[in-house]
């Protein structure tokens, strides 16, 4: 198994170079194909009082700004991709409905892996919520690149945040190419409950055995803490074990669109220190 089709979501000029570099590097590693995807939004039409007619000057200025940003992002991506050994393509989709566009979603659902940037701190902004909604609904694993990273680096040490959920299982198997290539894999459970099939001490043992059949020698560990929440425990473990990639499930909150990633997931996304692969 390998990531043969990688979709790079290039939403801003400021992160286009970084995300392009990560996507191209992975495409070269897995002998795959990378698609650079940019969404050019059609801005709301400014109206002129008192007759409330469209302001042609403002419309042209907005359209020109959008075209200029698109051209700059395309230049960054194609220049970097043309210097690589992987195959690539550029897609710019013009839409007035954001990342919920059918063309954008179709592109995502045809990819093995989506790569996008961590939010810039405005996680509840309309634009970021739109991107999170797209990632959440794509049905594909998403690799988020933290802002603190400046260039791709090898993924040698992986932490699998395991709680036995459907989402965690999905993330585990979506991450198999990374897990199989890693030098160190840790299955990490925080405050695991007692169940009919496992004790807290043996949480994660079965998934570790499954990974072993794939040739992955995973280390099993658990942490019980009453003074820290799960996100803080995981953050500490990422630092202590010099983790390159965190693998975890993403959880949905249907009542609040802006809270598509909830609880532990959202807290970790706000203070990312490692690459993070999310699946749902």
Secondary structure, 3 states (H helix, E strand, C coil): CCCCEEEEECCCHHHHHHHHHHHHHHHHHCCCEEEEEEEEECCCCCEECCCCEECHHHHHHHHHHHHHHHHHHHHHHHHHHHCCCCEEEEEEEEECCHHHCHHHHHHHHCCCEEEEECCCCCCCCHHHHHHHHHHHHCCCCEEEECCCCCCCCCCCEEEEECCCCHHHHHHHHHCHHHHHHCCEEEEEEECCCCECCECHHHCCHHHHHHHHHCCCCEEEEEECCCCCCHHHHHHHHHHHCCCCEEEEECCCCCCCHHHCCCCHHHHHHHCCCCEEEEEC
